[in-house]
Amino acid sequence: MNKQILMSIVLAGFCFQAQAQPDGGSISPQMLKEIKQSYVGTPADKAIRNAICNNDIRKLALNQENMVAMDTYFSNKVESKGITNQQSSGRCWLFTGLNVLRAKMIAKYNLGSFELSQSYVFFWDQLEKANLFLQGVIDTRTKPLDDKMVEWLFKNPLSDGGQFTGVSDLVSKYGLVPKEVMPETNSSENTSRMADLLSLKLREYGLQLRDEATKGAKPAALAKSKTQMLGTVYRMLVLNLGVPPTEFTWTRKDAKGNPVDTQTYTPLSFYQAYVNEDLTNNYVMVMNDPSREFYKCYEIDFDRHRYDGRNWTYVNLPVEEIKQMAITSIKDSTMMYFSCDVGKFLNSERGLLDVKNYDYASLMGTDFAMNKKQRIQTFASGSSHAMTLMAVDIDKQGNPKKWMVENSWGATNGYQGHLIMTDEWFNEYMFRLVVEKKYVPAKVLDVLKQKPVRLPAWDPMFASEQ
């Protein structure tokens, strides 16, 4: 018999025997018998099974002992006017960032309910992200398609998600306009269809650019092709979102609705007139990620909204230090960009985030014991939503008892458009805070002087950041 054939038969037999071993990792009959013993089928077991099979688990796990009247008093609170609504979109980062800016405008100019145009900034966000993708394809044109970075680019050509550096980079370049100057459209409020079409087109263009490069196209020729491609993207954006204004006339009104001043602005002159702040250098992002070393500066590669913008850079800190900055900012009537894992233990009807809201352990007969570090390491928790941190309730010893955020899910959602969170929930599920430098201690600012630890674009902690 041929030696190779004999060896193949021996190896095949060995593999079959290994797979057939009762302790080889599969579920054996004996093991299955032991597993089945976990469910006895007592009357109590049957009652729980019947209840779960026919009801929402959250309703069954709702902790009645935690349903006492909710305390809505806050010792320190930044006042706001009007709740925004991002509708069916992932633009919470944009709504949150603009809510931070509009709160300052409302306070400074005694405005009534007022919003900045989210659609205007979103238009430029999508165009800049399209350019970021196409230029990324050009920059990696010599790498194979299965290269990790090339693969990541084609998996993520465009999204409606983001973070605060996107707000600062976009607003500093394109300015701002009031919402009535460029209102929402169906596509801005329901972004998925537009995003699908844009992503499909961008992937097509990405392959086209790589093909041109393979055929010897020089950088100047690729840049020309990219410009033509962005022209198509621009047209698609106009058809979905409208034409972004280059000049407009706006009348400022006071809180009672009385006209105060009428001027003609460009988006940049409006930004300079009413915000006039260095958004790029005046804010610091801090994060609580116990799975990584504290007092270190981190940067996420290619996590930006403009090709010529800044990568997302942050300082990782213990949660207690983040709380002190937040308290200082709120006491000085300054809201903050805040992100968290909002879906965990949320009672949306009450607008309460509390780890005691649901007693899953009693219902399921098993504890869920991972800590924050372990949940991050196993992808069980991560930042999913951005909101505006605006209030804290402090006890006599100066310790926070609870917090409140202004949300962007509409005025009828949660507690009058807000969410209240216990301090214990804050510890477990808050992740990021953007704070003005004047509220940041010198030792934290010193950390920013470090050379950042560069994390890859596909780091799972930031795959769906907000």
Steps between C-alpha positions, in 0.01 A plus 500: 500500500619851423667654805306827467164319479588291807590810696171667400301199621685496833443875553133473405453217748676699770278803438186286511607341829582841650159633406330191641665524842239571773729757660606660173288816543167389358180440699490130582183315608626490859582870494158582357337301781685710758414823317130419494498466879529879529131525412289287733158608381356583837178703514715809563717419194192454284345824621817695419529330160138578414546863606821553300371327189202734484639832620781754464787393727550859616144526626538179696838605640378850592602551860186616682707599803666760279173649372464758777441859394799624304693788655528769231665767715854600407721722712691624194342533158571680172175634356405419141208578270352250260570129448642392164416182309748311283217274374615178327863593460834444671571872534494514881863623494396794282188588699697478824786717378265765360291490819813591697553801271137612487473492882771766513324705233166481683658610827710780349231651277188415704353298215184295511482143375767497232682239294801502273456319169610141540425437131749769392792353695395147403518591131865596531569206728390258231697674226814514716465133595464409134825683429663333800412159360604573141829655604558206734457269201752707303747493789476117528485431123818290503373267773300184420122492545533264795732739684344584839482874436363463146244251625395739778459787254269304271300372797458856630480742207248726673284523812273746676674436833784696649637688798582850624814556292270472199291788633806717562668421166184549294373814672841669494517444121139546388340706778143476630150608401173511696272202447239705314761591238563135411231279659487123526391281208371144484850378413665688786251356748509152344859458387522131413378512138724791406794343682453170316505670160797721586696205638424291193622779271811562706598132495461505121716811481757347735549204268518738204779701665696184578456384141626835367801478731576145383501628142760761587293810583707765679386678819383805302280285278359316802426833669312615189296180496425543869373854443262377231378225730438748781294704255260205471494461878425872539208474258360201689527693826322803354218280374460352849579790731463819296752763392709626794465879524794727431326815628179563695311766694402418856309690767603433857210500746504510878338245730163674462515486121578868451730586206838627617727512198492413130821433310623324188755228570710235339515173697851587618414857597197369693728258685747778576224734615319261733751233603846641422679223685807292420324165498814321386725599790261595780356155571645179644350155463540278804400137522447232762620168356635276779615245241781739404764681704388820671684834469592421143417687181348295217428575134277300267646477153282628214221585745419848376241677287736695273806367322686809622331486841613354831492139601295439810740544795413451867639459851400183686416573864338346809131583512529701823729753333261536208215568743686787662550672164134448416385646831725804457364562151134465604551732796629756250182457286680319218356189336723220370509242224448163670478144364406171660352153452145633513319170440618340823238501777301781336139542607396712204149566631634665815814637337715332765839332464554290812676165547212407735230553236492133397559190711614257232680281756183406688308439179765282335637338814859603431719802570652723232820587678744657252646837597547793261848392392383147424195623307724714281749217444225261392316756281199495734505877548617810319395854422183501291341844537596863560295745707553834673597481868321787673425428868634334814351452846764526773463389862622688808840335475543622144447160338277457194178303551356520150547671164279622216555529126308681229421239236420532128210254478221758517319680782260213575776241550631419846462762771383802299762428237773433757654193661588482869779262605609382842862552595546122512379472139735788406792299639414191299382630163635849431795508264585843361474862594615811313600778740621855446867536588433746780328222696781247442774464767860576396610139555244382241608769254856377549393153388389654171861597437596132479545338163162324466475124489369437146205259490387350166186620325343157548549492877171344623458762772446766233326303227167677557605797708272791579 
